[in-house]
């Protein structure tokens, strides 16, 4: 386990953290697993959260900024300041609006909900123009631990999808003392660089078309062009969430986050790094070495799989079940695509409430 002092000293990001006080939420006892729209394999559930449809809300009340580690982080915050913390992490090509319906549901239950823009997105900025625009997996996880320190959050429920699942998984594995519980869409997403050198079945490779496009100079130039970037990311939305009937306004609210000046560099580095086509930074070598061993996650966890997400692994969670050694439940959502929190906000919020009761 990496101690917090060691973390701050090694990476230069750690302000001393202060325990988050205040009362716990008191959701009580006994709804069936179907309240989470899934199949329980372990664990118990709390009372059902209020039902909210996708698109019920269009914006957060206001955004905040805070210096944390290498970044000036933009984030939304809902709920009581002294409530138990939940940090919701978005993926690519998405932003904080993936949680625009989830966050109010959790705030109503007494949670302090933090939804940050990841590096290269929205109002999050690097503090120095000299900082390498790195998006390897451990760098993003370090960002979120630094954010927790800056916000004086000792421990939180971490919940995410896509890049957000990976980030939450890493924190749960390497800094379990900072993670009270975990909700991870698509299960265990820690990147295995060695395994990524091996080809997948053609149908699976086809779903990753943009990853290979980004490995080319044409792909990089497309991401730097505002019109092509919007066309590309919208195509991804349409193909990975085939049943989600989003409108132009919904897409544009998120696409505004892609105008961040570091967006193209961060996205291109992330996908090239995964294929070992771009190097990371030495400061993260120790963390990456630990992640290469596929560390298990012992905190209470609910994993969510979306039926219509082309990246959902077959086997109803069986392929990653052995990576979770604590209290655990797996839920499968029928008819839902990749952007699970925005497509099924009630089911996602319910998973957060339920895992907090494990």
Secondary structure, DSSP 8 states (H G I E B T S, - for coil): ---HHHHHHHHS---------S------S---GGGGTS--SS----S------TTS----S-EEEEEETTEEEEEEEES-TTS-EEEEE--TT--GGGGTTHHHHHHHTT-EEEEE--TTSTT-EES-TTS-----HHHHHHHHHHHHHHTT-S-EEEEESTHHHHHHHHHHHH-GGGEEEEEEETS-----TTGGGS---HHHHHHTHHHHHHTSHHHHHHHHSHHHHHHHHHHHHHHH-TT----HHHHHHHHGGGGSTTHHHHHHHHHHHHTTSS---GGGHHHHHHHHT---B-SEEEEEEETT-TT--SSTTTTTGGGB-SSEEEEEETT--S-HHHHSHHHHHHHHHHHTT-
